[in-house]
């Protein structure tokens, strides 16, 4: 079977007999080579090389019109995509000239009369070098794509944490350096309708593929309006940022967005749009405003787009949304912590008692909390089949704090107890393997054991014991090892700065990343990179 002819060759000699012997005596196809040109002088060889961009040039070192070394220099300086390797053929009287060719960058030389077996071995070594170079280029391309993807994920994660109100060290905002958000902008929050979210029953890989497709649709569309940012935030929810526009323009953009998602993704959605803000520190407020406007969808089913400017009392002092309480309740729900959830509900009751809120304002707060809790149960249907819309209707009909709290308690404590009582039909090995795939796909995220144990459909304590039993590592040991391997790969193959690598592998504090790296490898990231570079130089010289 013939080898793949993956490299191009130019042969050059002013003697036709030598050209014929080179063409006939060397097993070019078996070496993975194809002759793309033959030349009788240096100028002709240079022209052919510029036209065909060969990977290998075999030439007499003494050529009419342009000698071999001059031809090689000009070819290397011509900006060809791939710099060819040169093998020169020289007479005994040109030995020093051939040695000079090696110093100038030639791959090798062969003395006349030509030993075709020796030349074949020399060409085979050149092919091996070309293979190594090609493999290195492919690895670099994959790495560059990987680093670019991780950079995007790190930026999106930091934006998401800012939206959630998580303060970040100033050193970490290098990823977010952008004058775009210093200028007036507004936020669009897209929520896919739960009743059509068939993806909720899909595997993590299927959901990831689906999310990628929807993201492409939204990104391509938003680019036509100068969209600044597009990324998925929660299950079935996307966040978009746009430069400032009038209320009427926002409404038109929102309406078109719902049409685009409906036509191309075959899904229905609602859109909430914030007022105009500027600066990274306003992301959290913009999100709350957009989702507060969006919560009106539960009481206006015929509409699809909701603006903050249209909210009743928009000009008045905004309600201080209990974000910390929402987070506590959502975390307790995710961990199936029934007692902690009950305590959180009591704190919510106290909040309503201290706050002089109107019924409409309470409805908005309760709708936001209910929606956040439902997101934590996106993979688990409610025991009674109740939807978020039905719960929000009941919340709107409630008249007192006890009734509001009672509706939340009934809706979610039953689901939590059902989760605790759910027997697993899946063996522990496959549960942990699913968790590991999830960890390795999202190692750059701020992964917590609670999140991963939920993917395995185990309680945190069950997950810890089973993970150790199956892998021999604790959750943190495995995650740290995987992150360090990725960090070492980036350090070996790129010049990305250490403080930029940290968030790419899941560490928001570069100093802490450096400490973990040194504890794991015995070297700082900079020392590791220098040692890898030194080893690479030694290997190349060998």
Secondary structure, DSSP 8 states (H G I E B T S, - for coil): ------EEEEEE-S-HHHHHHHHHHS-TGGGTEEEEEEESSHHHHHHHHHHH--SEEEEESS-SSS-HHHHHHHHHTTT-SS--EEEEEE-GGGHHHHHHHHHTT-SEEEESS--HHHHHHHHHHHHHHHHHHHHHHHHHHHHHHHHHHHHHHHHHHHHHHHHTT----GGGGGGG--GGGGS-EEEEEEEE-GGG-GGGGS-HHHHHHHHHHHHHHHHHHHHTTT--EEEE-STTEEEEEEE---HHHHHHHHHHHHHHHHHHS---EEEEE---B-SGGGHHHHHHHHHHHHGGGGG-TT--EEEGGGSTTTTS------HHHHHHHHHHHHTT-HHHHHHHHHHHHHHHHHS---HHHHHHHHHHHHHHHHHHTTTS--TT---HHHHHHHHHH--SHHHHHHHHHHHHHHHHHHHHH----S-HHHHHHHHHHHHHHSTTS---HHHHHHHTT--HHHHHHHHHHHHSS-HHHHHHHHHHHHHHHHHHH----HHHHHHHTT-S-HHHHHHHHHHHHSS-HHHHHHHHHHHHHHHHH-
